[in-house]
Amino acid sequence: MSDPRGEETIELLQAMIQNACVNDGTEASGQEIRNADLLATFLEGSGVEVERYHAAPGRTSLVARIEGSDPDAPSLCLNGHTDVVPISRDGWDEDPFGGEIIDGEVWGRGAVDMLNLTASMAVVTRSIARSDRQLKGDLVFFAVADEEAGSAYGARWMGTNHPDVITTDYLLTENGGLHAGTSEEPTVSMVVGEKGVAWRRLRVKGTPGHGSRPYRQDNALVKAAAIVQRLNEYNSGPRFHEFWRPQVDAMGLDDDMKAVLLDDTAIDEMLATLPNAATAAHLHACTHTTFSPNVIGSQTKTNIIPDVVDIDVDIRSLPGERHDDIEAHLRAALGDLYDQVDVTVLLEEPSTSSRIDTPLWESMQKAVSNPFPTTRISPSISVGFTDARVHRELGAVAYGAGLLSPTLSAADFGSRFHGHNERIDTESLHLTTRFFHDVATDLLG
């Protein structure tokens, strides 16, 4: 039987980074057809069925399927997106689309989000197809477009137009595999759910006028500044979901710190004084509905008092919250300014999660135990959104999974998502490739 090779994952990841499938949210961006064609060529000749699906010109997803021998056996989809977010080139120390290996790390946009996993999934799919192993259940590799901008040209489009192609019993996607715990009780986190997403556009209105006479004028930008400030200062209050305690238990903290993290009357004060800002931001996002005003726009010129300003706000909601809860948060945050804005929903999907008493969870534990015999896997909730939510709607049990190097810290890994100097170490690429192979072959027989 052919074994998957981490070296193949590294080479494929480099090529995918170099294709620069940058998705800025517009229909013409992304051009994931470049990575879809690359993956089709990579899988060519292995005996796997490959089909490409075009949601719009250049917005191409690829589905590769290995049919199992038993129609009653479970099926598994490996979902990896092929688009990446834009970059600010001046902030990078190396070429963001060079895919270079520097000091044992592959550098480039998408190296952790999530071309690393997509490449390893492709390598595993080709390896199994080339081997003499006959799986009982179907294995589907879904290399999908447009995850970064909400999935309208990717998983959401496929789920609407070709649901039978991507519907499976189980699914693995981004992004688990970080080590935690203690030396006596080591853990690896796997993502079993994710917060909801509720993007809003707040339109602030004023009265146009000449910029030379600003006194006592109705300037929409001035009001927008006050709105942004209120959103930044708003505290939704902590709330603990069902996976928060297991997540805290797996961190390997002392009893006093654990007690604070599980106390909704004490956690906010602790987060405000925690020395590591990145850790504080993550723990806050795990326990709060968050509001991040990220884009502001106006159509006026320098000498015109603006009458319309748009503020785009990235809102991430906790499990159980719905549309009315988001509106209540906005009213509480903006106070008397709420009635001075028009609110438009840009994207809204609630939090989703999957149970862990499943054969897939057991297979993941076995796969982690192969290189790390004393390590147990632990459930966590992602503060971002993934395509897992679409597959859960189609009936799948879906997890974010992988297996990273024990030397990679959660803080370092988290800072590389959508940030400067994104990179992944080659040890993690080897470990994740072997992990996906072991999970697929164990679950599917």
Steps between C-alpha positions, in 0.01 A plus 500: 500500500621852421552727801436875479816707496541824686747615235217487245286713730777759529548522123126521432455766769775710344332484159159590643643803682667614178164491318388796716125430502424818695133543591400858585128425504423609145380256236799558275756430773619164630546334162525169682498331160879526517518277807220275373697437180818441699327243722334330201843458340642371829226235530512405132582137434433381855166343416292745701190659346549877462235759410518879494205730578484866394284728716614803296782566252820391673321406824565129468475221756630146452353175629700175492327178606622152587203265502478254787405135467216509754209742441402465867843604630557855624626766259757771569565835333833680531415868443782743425452847359726631225457878540700732724441845649671815369838612631665825598830441325698759696447303821670184373864407551487255206308469174138422604450298182846350473429177688863487607636265767692708755643343816271200474181699434296553183425872466205655321139608511290191564776303672279456808161612363461242357704394199717288730204278584363504146835383364525220756144387419587481129814299573306255718225463238753422226692262727190298587385494136839366390518237773366147504265587786127469426304733724157392616364853517523788250782752535431847353763772462328838462738781398264792531498863391388812688519388862664826602210722388204298620480204257254651251714371210618191685347268759175695525460494120586129486260422783220674309577378149680166549428381854524131409862551390624626837258332743677248722452356847818658633722794413842631597607857428695779673637541762610283793815329616660736753673343799416606855465351846787389719781248455301259718170563316575627150212597273437592138202723425252416226228741391146368544312824435534866419355834594237656281571779252284811474662760277319833496524823303407806703407795280538832677319801352573871531454820300743600224672835516820689425805382688604856572204547738493195733367671815166352621463299180346150467816312401436128440867416548506660845200291603663193346810561714283501812330178388832327440617609845189360665533169318863477607413565864191275514520195725237241419576317823645148533294190434628144517391239244501126562852446364663780698573292812657212301704759311625655826568159653722412202720810534715363782445802726529521877182477705482872576518600133243237404265628768523856365441390140187316611365790709287740297538765771881492494613416147470850352723660764760227448497542120546876533825452692640189331854587378471307171258699283466225239398245763256747654342568160451129436352422840274804472376388157428152638268639766346817354302616201747734330470813285782616274440809279741425217401702192381860464405666174377834364455630148579865569812708435713695743306826486150350539341416834384140448132414517545122484765277660492118508658295779542126444506308828620142550277351771562148634220355710504238772309171478128551544488859377281594206402810300303670779790451742737674261263794463469522878879512529520780243234702682686456828833595343382808310243635744340820369703475176325177396204691355738704284629202298348274236604140561553258209576129544802404289533142625325320783535139604463363852750300698514128420659198668522122479487231768816307589359154577574386146720248314683793338600638841634155590697481175648844567610389845672193352674713237637739763607211721719355225771771536392617849389192700411681824318794343121528505295716267277768649203694354506874439293767326657710224457876520499522119267341248574223251320300234417243769176689565378424146575130535330484839187636332530209254508256790871440552686470826778750438824574683791734449804277519869460436815419693764766555847498644516507882745790465239725336324714760135597480594869519745479209263290292204728563694816416577369151133480394436796266817662636847584376770233452263204478695174504486136611777266610574191295463269802135602526451424130639150548289439812177627345545296183548182701207596725248538214620173348462308825156646575365426151627145483384415852151650464436374149656160550 
